[in-house]
């Protein structure tokens, strides 16, 4: 039997954006994963960004994220763009703001698509574009007493 891509499950969902948020509270992998569940999805890709204890060769003691009031609107614009480029069945993205500790979850994104390759590509596009385009700033405090603001994400 020949397989075709005209089955509805092979196409993008009508409204694949299931969860977008910027939060001051801890993020949940389970919540994001559950948000992208879809019976037509054969592949789900999830990316988790955590706070690490170093950056640029320096030890990080503390870190905080802040954002512009338009950040969630920009997240939606990017999510819509990714959903238009790939056959996304479901998409979710959450980013943390406020003071975080080493090991805390800073961002969690997930995408489900009919196939794994599409899910990986769409998830990578989603996190890369969020990082470069959403007005979220990172303030790092280093062990040597210096501080640094880092642009988007």
C-alpha positions as CSV (number, residue, x, y, z in Angstrom):
1,X,0.0,0.0,0.0
2,X,1.5,3.4,-1.0
3,X,1.6,6.0,1.7
4,X,0.7,9.6,1.0
5,X,1.0,12.8,2.9
6,X,-2.6,13.7,2.3
7,X,-3.9,12.2,5.6
8,X,-5.1,15.0,8.0
9,X,-2.6,13.7,10.6
10,X,0.3,14.5,8.3
11,X,-0.7,18.2,8.1
12,X,-0.3,20.9,10.7
13,X,-3.1,21.2,13.2
14,X,-5.5,24.1,12.8
15,X,-4.4,25.7,16.1
16,X,-1.2,24.1,17.2
17,X,-0.1,26.7,19.8
18,X,-1.2,25.1,23.1
19,X,0.9,26.9,25.7
20,X,2.9,30.1,25.7
21,X,3.9,31.9,28.9
22,X,6.4,33.9,30.8
23,X,6.4,33.0,34.5
24,X,7.9,34.0,37.8
25,X,7.3,30.5,39.2
26,X,9.2,27.3,38.6
27,X,8.7,25.6,35.2
28,X,7.3,22.1,34.7
29,X,8.5,19.6,32.1
30,X,5.4,17.6,32.7
31,X,3.1,20.5,31.9
32,X,4.9,21.4,28.6
33,X,5.1,17.7,27.5
34,X,1.4,17.2,28.2
35,X,0.6,20.4,26.3
36,X,2.1,19.0,23.1
37,X,0.4,15.6,23.3
38,X,-1.3,14.8,20.0
39,X,-2.5,11.4,18.6
40,X,-1.3,12.3,15.1
41,X,2.2,13.2,16.3
42,X,4.8,10.5,15.8
43,X,7.6,12.7,17.1
44,X,7.9,15.1,20.0
45,X,11.0,17.2,20.6
46,X,11.6,19.0,23.9
47,X,14.3,21.4,24.8
48,X,15.1,22.4,28.3
49,X,17.4,25.3,29.1
50,X,18.9,25.3,32.6
51,X,21.0,27.8,34.6
52,X,24.6,26.7,34.5
53,X,27.3,27.5,37.0
54,X,29.7,29.2,34.5
55,X,29.7,31.5,31.5
56,X,32.6,32.7,29.4
57,X,35.2,31.0,31.7
58,X,33.8,32.7,34.8
59,X,31.9,31.2,37.7
60,X,28.3,32.3,38.0
61,X,26.9,32.9,41.5
62,X,23.5,34.3,40.7
63,X,21.3,35.0,37.7
64,X,18.1,36.8,37.0
65,X,15.9,37.2,33.9
66,X,13.7,40.1,33.1
67,X,11.6,40.9,30.1
68,X,9.9,43.6,28.1
69,X,6.0,43.8,28.4
70,X,5.8,42.7,24.7
71,X,7.8,39.4,25.3
72,X,4.7,37.1,25.2
73,X,3.5,38.8,22.1
74,X,6.8,38.2,20.5
75,X,6.8,34.6,21.6
76,X,3.4,34.1,19.9
77,X,4.7,35.7,16.7
78,X,7.6,33.3,16.6
79,X,5.4,30.3,17.5
80,X,3.1,31.2,14.6
81,X,6.0,31.5,12.3
82,X,7.4,28.0,13.3
83,X,3.9,26.5,13.0
84,X,3.6,27.9,9.5
85,X,6.9,26.5,8.4
86,X,6.6,23.0,9.7
87,X,3.7,20.5,10.0
88,X,3.3,21.2,13.7
89,X,0.6,19.3,15.5
90,X,1.2,21.0,18.9
91,X,3.7,23.6,20.2
92,X,4.5,24.9,23.7
93,X,7.0,27.4,25.2
94,X,7.5,28.8,28.7
95,X,10.3,31.1,29.9
96,X,11.1,32.0,33.5
97,X,11.8,35.5,34.8
98,X,13.0,36.6,38.2
99,X,15.9,35.3,40.3
100,X,17.1,31.7,39.5
101,X,19.7,29.4,40.9
102,X,22.1,27.0,39.2
103,X,20.2,24.0,37.9
104,X,16.8,25.8,37.7
105,X,14.8,25.5,34.5
106,X,15.0,28.8,32.5
107,X,13.1,27.8,29.4
108,X,11.2,24.8,28.2
109,X,10.0,24.4,24.6
110,X,8.4,21.4,22.9
111,X,7.0,20.7,19.4
112,X,5.1,17.6,18.2
113,X,4.9,16.8,14.5
114,X,3.9,13.7,12.4
115,X,7.6,12.6,12.2
116,X,10.7,13.0,14.4
117,X,12.8,14.9,11.9
118,X,10.2,17.6,11.6
119,X,9.8,17.8,15.3
120,X,13.6,18.2,15.9
121,X,13.8,20.9,13.2
122,X,10.8,22.8,14.4
123,X,11.9,22.6,18.1
124,X,15.4,23.9,17.1
125,X,13.9,26.8,15.1
126,X,11.6,27.6,18.0
127,X,14.3,27.9,20.7
128,X,16.8,29.6,18.4
129,X,14.3,32.2,17.3
130,X,13.0,32.8,20.9
131,X,16.6,33.2,22.0
132,X,17.4,35.8,19.4
133,X,14.1,37.7,19.0
134,X,12.2,37.8,22.3
135,X,13.1,40.7,24.6
136,X,14.2,38.7,27.6
137,X,17.5,39.7,29.3
138,X,19.8,37.8,31.6
139,X,21.7,39.5,34.4
140,X,24.6,37.4,35.6
141,X,26.6,37.9,38.8
142,X,30.0,36.3,38.8
143,X,32.1,35.0,41.7
144,X,34.8,37.7,41.1
145,X,32.2,40.4,41.9
146,X,31.6,41.5,38.3
147,X,28.2,41.5,36.6
148,X,27.0,41.2,33.0
149,X,23.7,41.8,31.2
150,X,23.2,39.5,28.2
151,X,20.7,40.3,25.4
152,X,17.7,38.3,24.5
153,X,17.6,35.1,26.6
